[in-house]
Amino acid sequence: MQSEVKEDVKVKKSIYTRFLKRPMDFILSLMTIIVLSPVLIIVAALVRLKLGSPVLFKQKRPGLNEKIFTMYKFRTMTDEKDENGEQLPDSDRLTKFGRMLRSTSLDELPELFNILKGDMSIVGPRPLLIQYLELYNEHQKRRHEVRPGLSGHAQINGRNSISWEDKFNLDVEYVDNVSFIGDWKIILLTIKKVFVKEGINSDTSVTMEPFRGSKVDS
């Protein structure tokens, strides 16, 4: 009986991920872009005024099956450098305006275009830096079995305030249990988290400390 239930769950997961999740992502991202277009225009204008050009921060990130894509975000930092021409630390370049964009998650809005293109999903593990790929153990690599998301299981359970290991375990847990109902729970909880501004920063950094690899292979 238990094996039949597990098999039924696998079938539902396969149907959702293969046929429903991508169309849902496309429709939701397109609708959100249309509805929030005034906000996108206003934020872009403010970024240009307060931080200068370019308005968008672009960075290569690994996506589904570790395929590399260009992720878009609104810029939140200045390009200030020291006397030797080296960029100042993030904490010195992150302005009050940039902190506001991050705390409200407005800096993430351009990722809606990544979702529209198919690089990302509404829900999934967050796309991280390319240099982390060689640091993942086999368990952690499984986070790339699905498209990266605008929000995910880890984001509603601590975001930047939890450890890397906990974050990756939550990512893999999502991969193993992805479902329509589960995605909508994450979407609704994400909206709540944005309003209460939970887990934006870690305890010791303006964002999250760099991942340097896990000591024990999971």
Order of alpha helices (4+ residues) and beta strands (2+ residues): alpha-alpha-alpha-beta-beta-alpha-alpha-alpha-beta-alpha-beta-alpha-alpha
